[in-house]
């Protein structure tokens, strides 16, 4: 028995706020509907006449289709931003400038008040979160069609899916022994890694070398 699952970025968390969960669910449904539309219309037309057993040609056709979609989405965003900037510039030129107010006077110091002791411990600032990479709605259709083609050919040839995928890399000679890659091991250790009151978390990921066990990784 062999099965493959395709990862997706649209995931509705169980502990999410109701408003956020509804927005994520609506976004997921929109992405799924666009992906189904691509499969039924554009991708089906692009793959007509191709040999299903030629996985490389199928994937290259899908990659070209996806690159064109990404370019169209990028051009649409640039056009939308240019229209927004032009509308903001016109509205700001029509509005009168805001009145200037004098700065407030500094607070008076009380007599006999001692200055507070300055702390000599400097805490390390937390790094800003990484920006979220934009994901094109409907992109899950590319991987789904590629996986469906691979599964179809494996069934027609009466081969396990993993054996068919291995034959794509070794078309001439089938390997006598297949090596399954090991998963990354995440070792999490919590502790105080900076001065001050910040209790940060340190995470170490063990990435196994191909052909070696996790214990043999240098």
Backbone as CSV, one residue per row, in Angstrom:
resi,resn,N_x,N_y,N_z,CA_x,CA_y,CA_z,C_x,C_y,C_z
1,UNK,0.860,-1.193,0.000,0.000,0.000,0.000,0.891,1.235,0.000
2,UNK,0.607,2.145,-0.909,1.407,3.373,-1.017,0.460,4.528,-1.306
3,UNK,0.646,5.601,-0.598,-0.198,6.779,-0.780,0.654,8.026,-0.653
4,UNK,0.200,9.094,-1.274,0.905,10.377,-1.259,-0.103,11.455,-0.956
5,UNK,0.271,12.358,-0.081,-0.582,13.507,0.237,0.146,14.781,-0.162
6,UNK,-0.587,15.740,-0.676,-0.019,17.001,-1.110,-0.288,18.071,-0.066
7,UNK,0.754,18.758,0.364,0.597,19.802,1.375,-0.038,21.039,0.759
8,UNK,-0.758,21.775,1.573,-1.379,23.015,1.146,-1.243,24.050,2.247
9,UNK,-1.204,25.324,1.848,-1.020,26.402,2.814,-2.337,26.867,3.419
10,UNK,-3.471,26.470,2.836,-4.771,26.894,3.349,-5.215,25.890,4.407
11,UNK,-5.085,26.285,5.638,-5.456,25.424,6.755,-6.214,26.251,7.784
12,UNK,-7.371,25.796,8.162,-8.202,26.484,9.152,-7.904,25.868,10.511
13,UNK,-7.359,26.670,11.419,-6.979,26.174,12.731,-8.212,26.036,13.622
14,UNK,-8.179,25.026,14.485,-9.321,24.756,15.345,-9.499,25.829,16.417
15,UNK,-8.370,26.358,16.935,-8.455,27.337,18.013,-8.470,28.775,17.501
16,UNK,-8.750,28.978,16.227,-8.781,30.330,15.677,-10.070,31.036,16.072
17,UNK,-10.017,32.364,16.081,-11.206,33.167,16.375,-12.253,32.939,15.284
18,UNK,-13.509,33.059,15.657,-14.575,32.745,14.704,-14.499,33.628,13.459
19,UNK,-14.232,34.942,13.645,-14.147,35.829,12.490,-12.970,35.446,11.601
20,UNK,-11.823,35.133,12.239,-10.654,34.738,11.466,-10.868,33.395,10.782
21,UNK,-11.517,32.472,11.467,-11.780,31.157,10.871,-12.710,31.284,9.668
22,UNK,-13.717,32.150,9.772,-14.625,32.339,8.639,-13.899,32.961,7.443
23,UNK,-13.003,33.924,7.721,-12.248,34.538,6.623,-11.309,33.531,5.967
24,UNK,-10.647,32.701,6.782,-9.748,31.689,6.228,-10.525,30.634,5.442
25,UNK,-11.703,30.267,5.931,-12.524,29.288,5.213,-12.994,29.842,3.882
26,UNK,-13.368,31.130,3.857,-13.786,31.741,2.594,-12.631,31.818,1.608
27,UNK,-11.426,32.131,2.119,-10.257,32.179,1.245,-9.914,30.799,0.708
28,UNK,-10.061,29.777,1.552,-9.770,28.415,1.114,-10.759,27.961,0.045
29,UNK,-12.043,28.261,0.240,-13.049,27.891,-0.748,-12.813,28.614,-2.069
30,UNK,-12.374,29.867,-1.999,-12.075,30.618,-3.221,-10.907,29.987,-3.965
31,UNK,-9.858,29.585,-3.212,-8.699,28.957,-3.849,-9.063,27.616,-4.470
32,UNK,-9.910,26.849,-3.789,-10.326,25.537,-4.318,-11.160,25.705,-5.580
33,UNK,-12.063,26.676,-5.585,-12.900,26.889,-6.770,-12.065,27.328,-7.970
34,UNK,-11.056,28.173,-7.734,-10.174,28.594,-8.829,-9.351,27.415,-9.332
35,UNK,-8.873,26.568,-8.399,-8.093,25.395,-8.804,-8.934,24.437,-9.647
36,UNK,-10.179,24.209,-9.254,-11.075,23.331,-10.027,-11.344,23.921,-11.402
37,UNK,-11.494,25.236,-11.467,-11.724,25.882,-12.760,-10.509,25.726,-13.668
38,UNK,-9.302,25.868,-13.105,-8.092,25.660,-13.895,-8.021,24.246,-14.450
39,UNK,-8.325,23.263,-13.588,-8.227,21.863,-14.014,-9.231,21.560,-15.115
40,UNK,-10.448,22.049,-14.979,-11.493,21.735,-15.942,-11.344,22.495,-17.258
41,UNK,-10.665,23.626,-17.234,-10.600,24.448,-18.441,-9.164,24.574,-18.964
42,UNK,-8.355,25.408,-18.326,-7.055,25.763,-18.895,-6.083,24.591,-18.927
43,UNK,-5.912,23.906,-17.782,-4.916,22.834,-17.724,-5.322,21.671,-18.630
44,UNK,-6.616,21.370,-18.717,-7.077,20.301,-19.607,-6.754,20.618,-21.062
45,UNK,-6.923,21.870,-21.454,-6.584,22.267,-22.819,-5.081,22.216,-23.063
46,UNK,-4.288,22.590,-22.053,-2.837,22.580,-22.222,-2.281,21.154,-22.344
47,UNK,-2.898,20.199,-21.668,-2.384,18.830,-21.639,-2.954,17.952,-22.745
48,UNK,-3.840,18.486,-23.569,-4.398,17.674,-24.652,-3.318,17.335,-25.672
49,UNK,-3.268,16.042,-26.044,-2.287,15.585,-27.018,-0.972,15.137,-26.423
50,UNK,-0.761,15.312,-25.115,0.480,14.875,-24.487,0.368,13.425,-24.038
51,UNK,1.514,12.749,-24.012,1.563,11.374,-23.543,1.579,11.369,-22.017
52,UNK,0.611,10.718,-21.373,0.591,10.744,-19.904,1.822,10.120,-19.258
53,UNK,2.448,9.178,-19.950,3.631,8.535,-19.365,4.841,9.447,-19.347
54,UNK,4.803,10.536,-20.111,5.918,11.488,-20.126,5.676,12.519,-19.027
55,UNK,6.083,12.159,-17.818,5.835,13.027,-16.662,6.579,14.349,-16.775
56,UNK,7.783,14.331,-17.343,8.572,15.557,-17.450,7.888,16.573,-18.346
57,UNK,7.310,16.121,-19.456,6.637,17.044,-20.369,5.366,17.595,-19.742
58,UNK,4.664,16.745,-19.000,3.444,17.203,-18.324,3.787,18.269,-17.277
59,UNK,4.823,18.007,-16.483,5.203,18.977,-15.451,5.717,20.274,-16.058
60,UNK,6.460,20.184,-17.169,6.966,21.401,-17.802,5.830,22.238,-18.376
61,UNK,4.823,21.576,-18.936,3.660,22.306,-19.458,2.919,23.013,-18.332
62,UNK,2.764,22.315,-17.212,2.108,22.945,-16.063,2.935,24.091,-15.500
63,UNK,4.263,23.926,-15.482,5.124,24.996,-14.956,5.023,26.248,-15.814
64,UNK,4.994,26.088,-17.139,4.849,27.235,-18.034,3.501,27.923,-17.829
65,UNK,2.451,27.125,-17.678,1.116,27.688,-17.421,1.094,28.464,-16.104
66,UNK,1.738,27.914,-15.072,1.743,28.573,-13.772,2.561,29.869,-13.815
67,UNK,3.684,29.869,-14.516,4.485,31.089,-14.630,3.697,32.199,-15.314
68,UNK,2.924,31.852,-16.323,2.098,32.865,-16.991,1.029,33.416,-16.051
69,UNK,0.447,32.534,-15.222,-0.554,32.993,-14.263,0.056,33.913,-13.210
70,UNK,1.251,33.575,-12.752,1.930,34.421,-11.770,2.238,35.788,-12.366
71,UNK,2.673,35.820,-13.631,2.972,37.090,-14.283,1.714,37.922,-14.461
72,UNK,0.601,37.281,-14.810,-0.661,38.015,-14.935,-1.104,38.586,-13.590
73,UNK,-0.960,37.808,-12.522,-1.344,38.308,-11.198,-0.452,39.460,-10.763
74,UNK,0.844,39.377,-11.083,1.774,40.449,-10.721,1.452,41.729,-11.475
75,UNK,1.150,41.614,-12.743,0.800,42.803,-13.526,-0.507,43.417,-13.026
76,UNK,-1.469,42.574,-12.630,-2.720,43.107,-12.092,-2.517,43.856,-10.785
77,UNK,-1.640,43.333,-9.903,-1.363,44.023,-8.642,-0.659,45.353,-8.882
78,UNK,0.289,45.384,-9.819,0.977,46.640,-10.120,0.020,47.677,-10.685
79,UNK,-0.903,47.247,-11.549,-1.883,48.186,-12.094,-2.803,48.707,-10.996
80,UNK,-3.215,47.833,-10.076,-4.082,48.260,-8.976,-3.369,49.243,-8.051
81,UNK,-2.081,48.986,-7.768,-1.324,49.905,-6.910,-1.145,51.259,-7.574
82,UNK,-0.894,51.274,-8.872,-0.729,52.548,-9.572,-2.020,53.357,-9.567
83,UNK,-3.164,52.677,-9.713,-4.445,53.386,-9.654,-4.711,53.932,-8.255
84,UNK,-4.364,53.152,-7.214,-4.552,53.633,-5.841,-3.650,54.830,-5.542
85,UNK,-2.388,54.770,-5.991,-1.471,55.886,-5.737,-1.929,57.153,-6.451
86,UNK,-2.445,57.003,-7.662,-2.917,58.187,-8.389,-4.140,58.796,-7.721
87,UNK,-5.065,57.942,-7.212,-6.257,58.465,-6.539,-5.891,59.141,-5.225
88,UNK,-4.915,58.568,-4.481,-4.485,59.178,-3.223,-3.796,60.504,-3.471
89,UNK,-3.003,60.586,-4.543,-2.307,61.834,-4.858,-3.303,62.928,-5.223
90,UNK,-4.350,62.576,-5.967,-5.347,63.579,-6.353,-6.132,64.057,-5.136
91,UNK,-6.533,63.134,-4.261,-7.305,63.520,-3.084,-6.473,64.349,-2.106
92,UNK,-5.178,64.022,-1.973,-4.335,64.788,-1.059,-4.052,66.184,-1.586
93,UNK,-4.002,66.334,-2.902,-3.770,67.673,-3.461,-4.989,68.572,-3.304
94,UNK,-6.189,67.988,-3.247,-7.407,68.787,-3.087,-7.668,69.169,-1.641
95,UNK,-7.162,68.398,-0.676,-7.409,68.688,0.741,-6.470,69.786,1.227
96,UNK,-6.967,70.703,2.096,-6.094,71.749,2.632,-5.102,71.150,3.621
97,UNK,-3.927,71.784,3.773,-2.943,71.247,4.718,-3.440,71.374,6.151
98,UNK,-3.112,70.421,7.016,-3.572,70.490,8.414,-2.883,71.624,9.157
99,UNK,-3.600,72.261,10.108,-2.982,73.371,10.861,-1.870,72.855,11.765
100,UNK,-0.832,73.679,11.873,0.309,73.309,12.705,0.059,73.766,14.135
101,UNK,0.338,72.899,15.077,0.173,73.219,16.499,1.544,73.289,17.161
102,UNK,1.743,74.212,18.075,3.051,74.301,18.736,3.274,73.092,19.640
103,UNK,4.526,72.698,19.801,4.801,71.537,20.664,4.502,71.860,22.124
104,UNK,4.071,70.900,22.914,3.759,71.158,24.327,5.034,71.448,25.117
105,UNK,4.928,72.285,26.171,6.128,72.584,26.963,6.565,71.359,27.758
106,UNK,7.844,71.260,28.043,8.334,70.107,28.816,7.804,70.155,30.246
107,UNK,7.576,69.016,30.888,7.063,69.001,32.267,8.099,69.559,33.245
108,UNK,7.600,70.327,34.224,8.492,70.937,35.224,8.972,69.887,36.218
109,UNK,10.254,69.958,36.586,10.840,69.023,37.541,10.536,69.470,38.967
110,UNK,10.177,68.549,39.805,9.923,68.846,41.204,11.236,68.938,41.962
111,UNK,11.231,69.803,42.977,12.439,69.965,43.781,12.657,68.727,44.645
112,UNK,13.890,68.350,44.742,14.241,67.202,45.571,13.986,65.863,44.926
113,UNK,13.561,65.878,43.672,13.290,64.608,42.996,14.579,64.071,42.404
114,UNK,14.896,62.827,42.755,16.127,62.208,42.283,15.848,61.456,40.985
115,UNK,16.848,61.492,40.171,16.722,60.773,38.917,16.789,59.268,39.162
116,UNK,15.974,58.532,38.398,15.950,57.081,38.549,17.260,56.456,38.085
117,UNK,17.542,55.336,38.666,18.767,54.632,38.314,18.593,53.936,36.971
118,UNK,19.522,54.201,36.097,19.457,53.616,34.774,19.910,52.164,34.827
119,UNK,19.179,51.331,34.135,19.529,49.905,34.083,20.661,49.700,33.084
120,UNK,21.640,48.923,33.483,22.785,48.647,32.611,22.583,47.409,31.755
121,UNK,21.496,46.674,31.999,21.241,45.453,31.238,20.432,45.809,29.992
122,UNK,20.957,45.472,28.856,20.265,45.716,27.595,19.707,44.397,27.069
123,UNK,18.426,44.386,26.853,17.786,43.184,26.355,17.890,43.119,24.833
124,UNK,18.072,41.932,24.348,18.153,41.744,22.915,16.762,41.898,22.302
125,UNK,16.638,42.738,21.290,15.306,42.897,20.674,14.912,41.643,19.899
126,UNK,13.625,41.371,19.909,13.130,40.235,19.152,13.168,40.544,17.657
127,UNK,13.594,39.607,16.852,13.616,39.866,15.403,12.204,40.000,14.859
128,UNK,12.027,40.848,13.881,10.675,41.005,13.316,10.242,39.726,12.605
129,UNK,8.955,39.454,12.567,8.483,38.241,11.878,8.757,38.312,10.385
130,UNK,9.025,37.162,9.806,9.293,37.105,8.385,8.022,37.437,7.594
131,UNK,8.174,38.189,6.513,6.976,38.522,5.723,6.385,37.269,5.090
132,UNK,5.083,37.242,5.038,4.380,36.095,4.465,4.498,36.136,2.947
133,UNK,4.945,35.038,2.373,5.080,34.976,0.931,3.696,34.884,0.280
134,UNK,3.459,35.698,-0.733,2.142,35.635,-1.381,1.964,34.310,-2.121
135,UNK,0.770,33.760,-2.033,0.437,32.499,-2.684,-0.682,32.757,-3.682
136,UNK,-0.474,32.314,-4.891,-1.465,32.522,-5.943,-2.630,31.550,-5.742
137,UNK,-3.840,32.086,-5.710,-5.016,31.243,-5.540,-5.164,30.301,-6.729
138,UNK,-5.362,29.036,-6.436,-5.473,28.028,-7.484,-4.201,27.279,-7.763
139,UNK,-3.107,27.658,-7.088,-1.818,27.012,-7.359,-1.801,25.544,-6.964
140,UNK,-2.695,25.144,-6.068,-2.734,23.731,-5.667,-3.130,22.823,-6.825
141,UNK,-3.710,23.375,-7.869,-4.101,22.563,-9.015,-2.884,22.004,-9.745
142,UNK,-1.758,22.707,-9.718,-0.562,22.250,-10.435,-0.055,20.949,-9.844
143,UNK,0.120,20.924,-8.515,0.589,19.703,-7.873,-0.425,18.582,-7.918
144,UNK,-1.715,18.929,-7.844,-2.754,17.896,-7.863,-2.796,17.180,-9.204
145,UNK,-2.676,17.922,-10.297,-2.703,17.295,-11.618,-1.448,16.462,-11.843
146,UNK,-0.300,16.964,-11.428,0.939,16.209,-11.579,0.887,14.898,-10.803
147,UNK,0.359,14.950,-9.592,0.236,13.737,-8.787,-0.801,12.784,-9.377
148,UNK,-1.875,13.326,-9.930,-2.897,12.467,-10.538,-2.343,11.736,-11.755
149,UNK,-1.519,12.411,-12.542,-0.907,11.752,-13.704,0.028,10.637,-13.258
150,UNK,0.829,10.892,-12.228,1.741,9.858,-11.737,0.977,8.661,-11.183
151,UNK,-0.092,8.892,-10.445,-0.891,7.791,-9.912,-1.554,6.996,-11.026
152,UNK,-2.021,7.682,-12.065,-2.699,6.993,-13.166,-1.749,6.049,-13.891
153,UNK,-0.543,6.523,-14.198,0.418,5.683,-14.903,0.858,4.517,-14.028
154,UNK,0.985,4.738,-12.729,1.363,3.644,-11.832,0.289,2.565,-11.800
155,UNK,-0.984,2.965,-11.817,-2.076,1.983,-11.823,-2.131,1.239,-13.154
156,UNK,-1.940,1.962,-14.276,-1.994,1.310,-15.584,-0.870,0.308,-15.772
157,UNK,0.289,0.580,-15.197,1.429,-0.334,-15.301,1.468,-1.349,-14.159
158,UNK,0.483,-1.286,-13.271,0.404,-2.216,-12.129,1.666,-2.161,-11.277
159,UNK,2.139,-0.949,-11.019,3.316,-0.732,-10.190,2.937,0.094,-8.972
160,UNK,3.620,-0.113,-7.864,3.391,0.785,-6.721,3.790,2.212,-7.079
161,UNK,3.193,3.154,-6.397,3.448,4.557,-6.715,4.901,4.921,-6.461
162,UNK,5.469,4.445,-5.355,6.866,4.788,-5.055,7.798,4.204,-6.113
163,UNK,7.454,3.022,-6.664,8.292,2.405,-7.692,8.230,3.211,-8.992
164,UNK,7.041,3.705,-9.316,6.903,4.525,-10.523,7.663,5.844,-10.375
165,UNK,7.586,6.466,-9.193,8.313,7.717,-8.985,9.815,7.482,-9.051
166,UNK,10.280,6.345,-8.530,11.709,6.022,-8.632,12.133,5.785,-10.073
167,UNK,11.239,5.219,-10.890,11.572,4.980,-12.296,11.690,6.276,-13.087
168,UNK,11.063,7.356,-12.599,11.211,8.643,-13.279,12.632,9.179,-13.160
169,UNK,13.297,8.846,-12.047,14.679,9.280,-11.856,15.658,8.319,-12.506
170,UNK,15.330,7.036,-12.540,16.199,6.025,-13.146,15.407,5.326,-14.253
171,UNK,15.261,5.951,-15.427,14.420,5.333,-16.465,15.040,4.095,-17.101
172,UNK,16.364,4.013,-17.124,17.012,2.903,-17.803,17.077,1.661,-16.921
173,UNK,17.687,1.799,-15.753,17.877,0.672,-14.851,17.117,0.923,-13.558
174,UNK,16.323,-0.030,-13.170,15.591,0.085,-11.919,16.521,-0.268,-10.756
175,UNK,16.583,0.573,-9.730,17.466,0.255,-8.606,16.978,-0.968,-7.851
176,UNK,17.942,-1.810,-7.444,17.569,-3.009,-6.686,17.164,-2.666,-5.264
177,UNK,17.679,-1.557,-4.741,17.382,-1.163,-3.375,17.007,0.305,-3.367
178,UNK,15.873,0.608,-2.785,15.389,1.983,-2.697,15.640,2.522,-1.302
179,UNK,16.135,3.729,-1.228,16.406,4.390,0.051,15.367,5.478,0.270
180,UNK,14.599,5.352,1.326,13.578,6.344,1.653,14.226,7.451,2.466
181,UNK,14.087,8.695,2.078,14.704,9.785,2.850,14.089,9.901,4.229
182,UNK,14.936,10.204,5.210,14.469,10.367,6.582,13.927,11.779,6.793
183,UNK,13.014,11.889,7.722,12.445,13.183,8.056,13.393,13.977,8.932
184,UNK,13.248,15.277,8.892,14.026,16.130,9.779,13.532,15.966,11.212
185,UNK,14.466,15.972,12.144,14.148,15.827,13.559,14.305,17.191,14.211
186,UNK,13.277,17.652,14.879,13.297,18.950,15.543,13.553,18.744,17.032
187,UNK,14.676,19.264,17.519,15.026,19.204,18.930,14.790,20.575,19.534
188,UNK,13.844,20.680,20.418,13.460,21.963,21.005,13.950,22.016,22.436
189,UNK,14.675,23.066,22.780,15.130,23.281,24.151,14.767,24.693,24.552
190,UNK,14.065,24.824,25.658,13.652,26.136,26.156,14.627,26.600,27.226
191,UNK,14.823,27.869,27.293,15.719,28.415,28.307,15.840,29.906,28.175
192,UNK,16.685,30.484,29.020,16.920,31.923,29.041,18.192,32.187,28.247
193,UNK,18.026,32.607,27.009,19.184,32.784,26.133,19.603,34.236,25.992
194,UNK,18.991,35.141,26.728,19.383,36.541,26.659,19.180,37.177,28.022
195,UNK,19.975,38.203,28.361,19.780,38.870,29.659,18.454,39.615,29.691
196,UNK,17.980,39.854,30.867,16.718,40.545,31.018,15.598,39.589,31.377
197,UNK,14.390,39.946,31.009,13.209,39.173,31.378,12.639,38.391,30.199
198,UNK,13.404,38.249,29.133,12.910,37.525,27.970,13.257,36.050,28.087
199,UNK,12.263,35.211,28.155,12.467,33.767,28.160,12.224,33.266,26.742
200,UNK,13.308,33.144,26.008,13.199,32.781,24.607,13.301,31.274,24.427
201,UNK,12.973,30.810,23.247,13.023,29.395,22.915,14.077,29.182,21.840
202,UNK,14.898,28.187,22.033,15.942,27.845,21.074,15.582,26.517,20.433
203,UNK,15.574,26.482,19.107,15.188,25.277,18.383,16.340,24.826,17.505
204,UNK,16.652,23.561,17.572,17.711,22.956,16.777,17.068,21.884,15.903
205,UNK,17.332,21.952,14.598,16.766,20.994,13.643,17.885,20.093,13.148
206,UNK,17.680,18.801,13.247,18.630,17.801,12.786,18.213,17.359,11.385
207,UNK,19.057,17.653,10.386,18.768,17.302,9.001,19.646,16.110,8.625
208,UNK,19.080,14.941,8.421,19.899,13.766,8.101,20.494,13.858,6.710
209,UNK,21.698,13.324,6.577,22.384,13.291,5.289,21.822,12.147,4.457
210,UNK,21.687,12.314,3.138,21.160,11.205,2.318,22.019,9.953,2.450
211,UNK,21.380,8.846,2.712,22.081,7.577,2.846,22.568,7.268,4.235
212,UNK,22.373,8.185,5.177,22.811,7.971,6.552,21.611,8.015,7.491
213,UNK,21.772,7.356,8.629,20.734,7.409,9.647,20.861,8.709,10.431
214,UNK,19.834,9.008,11.211,19.856,10.248,11.987,20.987,10.238,13.009
215,UNK,21.334,9.064,13.552,22.416,8.971,14.526,23.782,9.177,13.887
216,UNK,23.893,8.941,12.589,25.173,9.041,11.901,25.435,10.411,11.311
217,UNK,24.518,11.342,11.505,24.719,12.677,10.941,25.840,13.368,11.687
218,UNK,26.852,13.908,10.984,27.958,14.583,11.687,27.514,15.893,12.306
